Amino acid sequence: MLLEILLEKGIITQDEFDQKLKAVRAKEEIREFNEAQDIRRANREIDKRAEEERKFKTQIYGQVSAGYYQASNMTSQHIDASGFSDQPKGNNRVGLKVSRELDADTTAMITLESNFSARTGAVGRDAAATGDGKNPLFDREANFRVISKTWGTLVLGRGPNLQNDLSSAFDARSNWNFGGLKPIARYAGFHSGSGINRADRLVRYISPSFNGFNADVGFAPGGVPGDDERGTNIYLGGRYKSGPLELAYNHIEARLGGAGNTSQTEVNNRIDFFAAKYSFEQLTLNAGYVVTRNPSNPAAAFSASSPGGQVDANTFFAGALYRITPQLSVNGGYYAVKDRQQGGTGVNDVTMVATGLTWSPYKEWDLFIDYAMADRKPGATGAFTIYDSWRPDSGYASTKPHSAGTRDQSGVSVGALYRF
């Protein structure tokens, strides 16, 4: 040390050595104190950022399904079609959720979600139906919600209403697009992209659970000229769950465009949806009944070109899901639509049976094979499809409407679904 050398040489005295050593030690203590303060400040900043990040979350999520199908009497030209199947099990989707914890009880969230085609890459409404990616981009959801454990959930913006949730939850097939409740529901007028299962400008409230019951109400105010959904639609329903039993009801008063209706001033699609399911250890049974009525004058008829519309029909469905192992399950469903058009002959009745086997080696993956068969009456005029409304790859031209036809249909679908 330099001070010790100076002291040894007699250049400085012992007193000078002691004073200078004391000064050096004091400076070292000040430096160490300052460094400790800096570390504490840095730790406080890290803790603050961690707390903010804990309250502020961003999630990218979605699912994609694809495979191969072969089906008979597809399109109005009764083509036996086969090829690459786009979203044969569940709708392809990709979404973004940004949430902020306001307090221990309340969270604010923004959700943006879009449909997309794995066959063409088209994004947005009708992406898989037409492949042209029509607007809007966020066709499935674009909304803001406030979620409270005490007071329930409020949803504002485009999004699903209770009907979408119930149609999915009470279909034992677990295959939403091929030979399941969705094709039947579109045909019978209680599932579509225009104000029935989703709506623009939706205001929806979901109550917290009261002894197993959740109320779910909403309305979509109209008033936008040129909008197919400019009528004011009302949704009233709820779900009840007690142990293995679950019950659901939903009522819709909708004012929709299309299907021959030009006025948006009166209800032209009224729906009452009833459903129940009961779960044993490995077996789940379900059943439901839906009344769809078009009180317009003149009433809308089953469309000859599209599997969706506003009609008078009664629909019954039932099914079962049995888990052979935690990864392997078999399902079956029965669906029947009764044509109740005033003065009608029931010519547009549909009876469909479907079954499938699903293997889920991982929680993100489903590998499946499904079979569906729909029975039509001779002379049927309403267009129905076992494969929702997506376009078949083979035998397609722009002048041919969807995959819907008026004759019996049957088909096999093999594919995979991945969730992320």
C-alpha positions in Angstrom: 0.0 0.0 0.0 1.4 3.4 -0.9 0.7 5.0 2.5 2.6 2.3 4.3 5.6 2.9 2.0 5.5 6.7 2.7 5.3 6.0 6.5 8.2 3.6 6.3 10.4 6.1 4.4 9.6 8.8 7.0 7.8 11.0 4.4 4.6 11.1 6.5 4.1 10.9 10.2 2.0 8.2 12.0 -0.7 10.8 12.6 -0.8 11.8 8.9 -0.9 8.1 8.0 -3.9 7.4 10.4 -5.8 10.5 9.1 -5.3 9.5 5.5 -6.2 5.9 6.1 -9.4 7.0 7.9 -10.3 9.2 4.9 -9.8 6.3 2.5 -12.0 4.0 4.6 -14.7 6.7 4.8 -14.7 7.1 1.0 -14.9 3.3 0.6 -17.9 3.1 3.0 -19.6 5.9 1.0 -18.9 4.1 -2.2 -20.3 0.8 -0.9 -23.4 2.6 0.5 -24.1 4.2 -2.8 -23.7 0.9 -4.6 -26.1 -0.7 -2.2 -28.6 2.1 -2.8 -28.3 1.7 -6.5 -28.9 -2.1 -6.1 -32.0 -1.4 -3.9 -33.3 1.1 -6.5 -32.8 -1.4 -9.3 -34.5 -4.2 -7.3 -37.4 -1.9 -6.6 -37.7 -1.2 -10.4 -37.5 -4.9 -11.2 -40.2 -5.6 -8.6 -42.4 -2.9 -9.9 -42.1 -4.1 -13.5 -42.8 -7.7 -12.4 -46.0 -6.5 -10.6 -47.1 -4.6 -13.7 -46.4 -7.6 -15.9 -48.3 -9.8 -13.5 -51.4 -7.6 -13.9 -50.9 -7.0 -17.6 -51.1 -10.2 -19.8 -51.0 -10.8 -23.5 -52.0 -14.2 -25.0 -52.0 -15.4 -28.6 -54.2 -18.5 -29.0 -56.1 -20.4 -31.6 -56.7 -23.8 -33.3 -56.4 -25.3 -36.8 -57.9 -28.5 -38.2 -57.5 -30.1 -41.6 -57.8 -33.5 -43.2 -59.4 -35.4 -46.0 -63.0 -36.1 -46.8 -65.2 -38.0 -49.2 -68.9 -37.3 -49.5 -71.8 -37.9 -51.8 -74.3 -35.5 -53.4 -72.4 -32.4 -52.6 -73.6 -29.2 -54.2 -76.8 -28.8 -56.2 -75.2 -30.8 -59.0 -75.1 -33.9 -56.7 -71.4 -34.3 -57.1 -69.5 -37.1 -55.2 -66.7 -34.9 -53.9 -63.4 -35.6 -52.1 -60.2 -33.7 -51.3 -58.5 -31.6 -48.7 -60.9 -30.6 -46.0 -60.7 -27.2 -44.4 -61.6 -27.1 -40.7 -63.4 -30.4 -40.7 -63.7 -30.5 -36.9 -63.7 -27.0 -35.4 -63.5 -23.6 -37.0 -59.9 -22.5 -37.6 -59.2 -19.4 -35.5 -56.4 -17.2 -34.3 -56.8 -14.6 -31.6 -55.2 -12.1 -29.3 -56.3 -11.4 -25.7 -54.8 -8.4 -23.8 -55.9 -8.2 -20.2 -55.2 -6.0 -17.2 -55.9 -6.9 -13.6 -57.6 -3.8 -12.2 -57.8 -5.3 -8.7 -58.1 -8.7 -7.1 -61.7 -9.0 -8.2 -61.8 -7.2 -11.6 -60.0 -7.7 -14.9 -60.4 -5.7 -18.1 -59.8 -7.6 -21.4 -59.7 -6.9 -25.2 -60.3 -9.8 -27.5 -59.6 -9.9 -31.3 -60.3 -13.2 -33.1 -60.4 -14.2 -36.7 -61.4 -17.2 -38.7 -58.9 -18.4 -41.4 -58.6 -21.0 -44.1 -55.8 -23.6 -44.0 -56.7 -24.5 -47.6 -56.3 -21.0 -49.2 -54.9 -18.7 -46.5 -57.9 -16.5 -46.6 -58.7 -14.6 -43.4 -61.9 -13.2 -41.9 -65.6 -13.7 -42.4 -66.4 -16.6 -44.9 -62.7 -17.3 -45.2 -63.3 -21.1 -45.6 -66.7 -20.7 -47.3 -65.5 -18.6 -50.2 -61.8 -18.3 -49.9 -61.9 -14.6 -50.7 -61.2 -13.2 -47.2 -64.2 -10.8 -47.0 -64.2 -8.2 -44.3 -64.4 -7.9 -41.4 -61.0 -9.3 -40.5 -61.9 -10.0 -36.9 -65.1 -11.8 -37.8 -65.3 -14.0 -34.7 -64.6 -11.5 -32.0 -63.6 -7.8 -31.6 -64.8 -6.7 -28.1 -64.0 -5.3 -24.7 -65.1 -7.0 -21.6 -64.9 -6.4 -17.8 -64.8 -9.5 -15.7 -65.7 -9.4 -12.1 -65.8 -12.4 -9.7 -68.5 -10.6 -7.7 -70.6 -8.9 -10.3 -70.2 -11.0 -13.4 -69.0 -10.3 -17.0 -69.9 -7.4 -19.3 -69.1 -7.8 -23.0 -69.2 -4.9 -25.5 -68.5 -5.3 -29.3 -68.7 -8.0 -31.9 -68.8 -11.5 -30.3 -70.7 -14.6 -29.6 -73.9 -14.7 -27.6 -75.2 -17.5 -25.4 -76.4 -19.5 -28.4 -72.9 -20.1 -29.7 -71.8 -21.4 -26.3 -74.8 -23.7 -25.9 -74.7 -25.2 -29.4 -71.1 -26.2 -28.8 -71.4 -27.4 -25.2 -74.4 -29.7 -25.7 -73.4 -31.5 -28.9 -72.0 -34.9 -28.0 -70.3 -35.3 -31.3 -67.4 -33.0 -30.4 -67.0 -32.4 -34.1 -68.5 -29.0 -34.8 -68.4 -28.8 -38.6 -68.8 -32.4 -40.0 -72.0 -34.3 -39.2 -72.8 -32.5 -36.0 -75.2 -29.9 -34.6 -73.8 -26.9 -36.5 -74.9 -28.0 -40.0 -78.3 -28.9 -38.6 -78.5 -25.6 -36.7 -77.6 -23.6 -39.8 -80.2 -25.4 -41.9 -82.9 -25.0 -39.2 -82.1 -21.3 -38.6 -80.7 -21.2 -35.1 -77.0 -20.9 -36.0 -75.4 -18.5 -38.5 -72.9 -15.7 -38.8 -75.5 -13.0 -39.0 -77.0 -12.1 -35.7 -77.9 -15.6 -34.4 -74.9 -17.0 -32.7 -72.7 -13.8 -33.1 -73.7 -10.2 -33.4 -72.2 -6.8 -34.1 -72.5 -4.1 -31.5 -73.4 -6.7 -28.9 -74.0 -5.8 -25.3 -73.9 -9.0 -23.3 -74.0 -9.7 -19.5 -73.1 -13.0 -17.8 -74.0 -13.2 -14.2 -71.9 -14.9 -11.5 -73.0 -18.3 -10.4 -76.0 -18.5 -8.0 -76.2 -22.0 -6.7 -75.0 -23.3 -10.0 -77.1 -21.0 -12.2 -75.7 -18.3 -14.6 -78.0 -15.9 -16.3 -76.9 -14.7 -19.7 -78.7 -11.8 -21.4 -77.8 -9.5 -24.3 -78.9 -7.2 -27.1 -77.5 -6.0 -30.3 -78.9 -2.5 -31.2 -79.5 -1.7 -34.8 -79.5 1.5 -36.7 -76.6 1.2 -39.2 -78.0 1.6 -42.8 -76.9 -1.1 -45.2 -75.9 -3.5 -42.4 -77.3 -6.9 -42.7 -77.6 -6.9 -38.9 -79.1 -3.5 -38.4 -82.2 -4.8 -36.6 -82.2 -4.9 -32.8 -81.8 -8.5 -31.5 -82.5 -9.7 -28.0 -81.0 -12.7 -26.2 -82.3 -14.2 -22.9 -81.1 -17.4 -21.3 -79.0 -19.2 -18.8 -77.2 -22.4 -17.7 -77.6 -24.5 -14.6 -75.1 -27.1 -13.4 -75.5 -29.4 -10.3 -73.0 -32.2 -10.1 -73.3 -34.4 -13.2 -76.4 -32.6 -14.5 -76.4 -29.5 -16.7 -79.4 -27.7 -18.2 -79.6 -24.8 -20.6 -82.2 -22.5 -22.2 -81.9 -19.6 -24.6 -84.5 -17.3 -26.3 -83.7 -15.1 -29.3 -85.8 -12.4 -30.9 -83.8 -11.5 -34.1 -84.3 -9.0 -36.9 -82.2 -10.3 -39.8 -81.7 -9.5 -43.4 -81.9 -11.9 -46.3 -84.1 -15.0 -47.0 -86.7 -12.8 -48.8 -87.0 -10.3 -45.9 -86.5 -6.7 -46.7 -87.8 -5.1 -43.5 -85.8 -4.9 -40.3 -88.6 -3.4 -38.3 -90.1 -6.7 -37.1 -88.8 -10.0 -35.7 -88.2 -12.5 -38.5 -86.4 -15.2 -36.5 -87.6 -16.4 -33.1 -85.7 -19.2 -31.3 -86.3 -21.3 -28.2 -83.4 -23.6 -27.4 -83.6 -26.3 -24.6 -80.8 -28.7 -23.8 -79.6 -31.1 -21.1 -76.7 -33.4 -20.5 -75.7 -35.9 -17.8 -72.2 -37.2 -17.1 -71.3 -40.5 -15.6 -67.7 -41.4 -14.9 -66.8 -42.2 -18.6 -70.2 -41.5 -20.3 -71.9 -38.3 -21.2 -75.5 -38.2 -22.5 -77.1 -35.2 -24.1 -80.4 -34.2 -25.7 -82.0 -31.0 -26.9 -85.0 -29.5 -28.6 -85.2 -26.2 -30.6 -88.2 -24.3 -31.9 -87.4 -21.9 -34.7 -90.1 -19.6 -36.1 -90.3 -17.0 -38.7 -93.2 -14.7 -37.9 -92.7 -12.5 -41.0 -95.4 -12.2 -43.6 -94.6 -13.8 -46.0 -92.6 -16.3 -43.9 -89.1 -17.2 -45.1 -88.8 -20.6 -46.8 -85.9 -23.1 -46.7 -83.3 -21.8 -49.2 -82.7 -23.9 -52.3 -79.1 -22.7 -52.6 -77.8 -22.1 -49.0 -77.9 -24.3 -45.9 -78.7 -21.2 -43.7 -81.8 -19.1 -43.3 -84.8 -18.2 -41.3 -87.5 -20.8 -41.3 -90.3 -22.6 -39.3 -88.8 -25.8 -38.0 -88.6 -28.0 -34.9 -85.3 -29.7 -34.2 -84.5 -32.6 -31.9 -81.0 -33.8 -31.2 -79.5 -36.4 -28.9 -76.1 -38.1 -28.5 -73.5 -39.8 -26.3 -69.8 -39.5 -25.7 -67.9 -42.4 -24.2 -64.3 -42.2 -23.1 -62.7 -45.6 -23.6 -59.4 -44.2 -22.1 -58.5 -40.7 -21.1 -57.0 -40.2 -24.6 -59.5 -42.3 -26.7 -63.2 -41.5 -27.1 -66.1 -42.6 -29.3 -69.2 -40.4 -30.0 -72.5 -40.6 -31.7 -75.3 -38.3 -32.5 -78.9 -38.2 -33.9 -80.4 -35.1 -35.4 -83.9 -34.5 -36.8 -85.4 -31.4 -38.4 -89.1 -31.2 -38.9 -90.3 -28.7 -41.5 -93.2 -26.7 -39.9 -93.8 -24.1 -42.6 -97.4 -23.1 -42.5 -99.3 -25.3 -44.9 -96.1 -27.2 -45.6 -95.9 -31.0 -46.2 -92.7 -31.6 -44.3 -90.9 -32.2 -47.5 -87.8 -30.4 -46.2 -87.3 -32.7 -43.2 -83.8 -33.9 -42.5 -82.7 -36.9 -40.4 -79.0 -37.2 -39.7 -76.9 -39.8 -37.8 -73.2 -39.4 -37.2 -70.4 -41.1 -35.3 -66.7 -40.7 -34.7 -63.6 -41.9 -33.0 -61.2 -39.3 -31.5 -57.7 -40.0 -30.2 -55.9 -37.2 -28.2 -52.3 -38.3 -27.5 -51.6 -34.8 -26.2 -54.0 -32.2 -24.8 -53.2 -30.0 -27.8 -53.9 -32.7 -30.4 -57.0 -34.5 -31.7 -56.8 -37.2 -34.4 -60.2 -38.2 -35.6 -62.3 -40.2 -38.1 -66.0 -39.5 -38.6 -68.9 -40.8 -40.6 -72.2 -39.0 -41.2 -75.3 -39.8 -43.1 -78.3 -37.5 -43.8 -81.7 -38.7 -45.1 -83.9 -36.5 -47.2 -87.4 -36.9 -48.5 -88.1 -37.1 -52.3 -88.8 -33.7 -53.7 -86.9 -31.8 -51.0 -86.2 -28.2 -52.0 -84.2 -26.9 -49.0 -80.4 -27.2 -49.4 -78.6 -29.1 -46.6 -75.0 -30.2 -46.1 -73.3 -32.6 -43.7 -70.1 -30.5 -43.9 -71.3 -27.1 -42.7 -71.1 -24.8 -45.7 -67.5 -25.1 -46.8 -66.6 -25.5 -50.4 -65.6 -28.9 -51.7 -62.2 -29.1 -53.5 -63.4 -31.2 -56.4 -66.2 -30.3 -58.8 -66.4 -26.7 -57.6 -67.2 -23.7 -59.8 -68.1 -20.2 -58.6 -71.7 -20.7 -59.8 -72.2 -23.7 -57.5 -73.6 -22.9 -54.1 -71.5 -24.2 -51.2 -71.5 -28.0 -50.5 -75.2 -28.1 -50.0 -77.7 -30.3 -51.9 -81.3 -31.5 -51.7 -80.7 -35.2 -51.8 -79.3 -37.8 -49.3 -75.7 -37.2 -48.3 -73.1 -39.4 -46.6 -69.4 -39.0 -46.1 -66.3 -39.9 -44.2 -63.8 -37.3 -42.7 -60.3 -38.1 -41.4 -58.1 -35.4 -40.0 -56.4 -33.7 -37.1 -57.0 -30.6 -34.9 -54.2 -28.7 -33.1 -54.8 -26.1 -30.4 -52.3 -23.4 -29.4 
